[in-house]
Amino acid sequence: MAAGLRIRPAVAADAGLILRFIRELAIYEKAESSVRTDEAGIRASLFGTDAKAQALVCELDGVPVGYAVYFHNYSTWLGRNGIYLEDLYVSPGHRGCGAGKALLQHIARLAVAQGCGRFEWSVLDWNTPAIDFYKAAGAKPQDEWTVYRLEGEALRRFAEE
């Protein structure tokens, strides 16, 4: 890990920081209006007693520069848990310092230590810098799979049928 970088588990007091990073990421992904949570929502979903996801904060010389959120999933084919990376983000002014690689490697090490069979994530097809970064790490795209989603009113309607 580059000098001055530190990865630490996020704590409830980081909810505002994480929300700030989430908003920055949403702006980058041209989806700012999709962020519907607030600090209380982050605090409850990441740090509440029934939280399923976990978060990390990356600091450079004590200054938060990025974060990651991940959770465990399961592969029936492997018969093993995996880790799914929901978010990996480094503020634009700190890209290139090794923070993104440090976060990705930290989670990869967790996956190996926990006996996980996979470490997976999604990336927008137009996000060439991220795609190049992931390919340089040795990740391979899963082009044969398409993500489907039910949310909002469509999810409620389908659940009520």
Residue pairs with C-beta under 8 A, 6 or more apart in sequence:
1 7
1 98
1 102
1 105
2 97
2 98
2 99
2 102
4 60
4 61
5 58
5 59
5 60
5 97
5 98
5 99
5 102
6 58
6 59
6 60
6 62
7 56
7 57
7 58
7 59
7 102
7 103
7 106
8 56
8 57
8 59
9 54
9 55
9 56
9 57
10 17
10 18
10 46
10 47
10 54
10 55
10 56
10 57
10 67
11 47
12 43
12 46
12 47
14 55
14 57
14 64
15 39
15 40
15 42
15 43
15 46
15 47
16 39
17 57
17 64
17 67
18 42
18 46
18 55
18 57
18 67
18 69
19 37
19 38
19 39
19 42
21 64
21 66
21 67
21 87
21 89
21 91
22 35
22 37
22 42
22 87
22 89
23 32
23 35
24 89
24 91
25 87
25 89
26 32
26 34
26 35
28 89
28 92
29 124
29 127
37 45
44 51
45 51
45 53
46 53
46 54
46 55
46 69
52 71
52 72
53 69
53 70
53 71
53 86
54 69
54 70
54 71
55 67
55 68
55 69
55 70
56 67
56 68
56 69
56 70
56 103
56 106
56 107
57 64
57 66
57 67
58 64
58 65
58 66
58 67
58 68
58 90
58 99
58 102
58 103
59 65
60 94
60 97
60 99
65 90
65 91
65 94
65 97
65 99
66 88
66 89
66 90
66 91
66 94
66 99
66 100
66 103
67 87
67 89
67 103
68 85
68 87
68 88
68 89
68 103
68 104
68 106
68 107
69 85
69 86
69 87
70 83
70 84
70 85
70 86
70 107
71 83
71 84
71 86
72 81
72 82
72 83
72 84
72 116
73 81
73 82
73 83
73 84
73 118
73 120
74 80
74 81
74 82
75 81
75 82
75 117
75 118
78 117
78 118
79 117
80 115
80 116
80 117
80 118
81 114
81 115
81 116
81 117
82 111
82 116
82 117
82 118
82 119
82 120
83 107
83 110
83 111
83 114
83 116
83 118
83 119
83 120
84 120
84 121
85 104
85 107
85 119
85 120
85 121
86 121
88 100
88 103
88 104
88 121
90 97
90 99
90 100
90 103
100 133
101 133
101 137
104 137
107 119
108 119
110 116
111 118
111 119
120 142
121 134
122 147
123 130
123 131
123 134
124 130
131 141
150 158
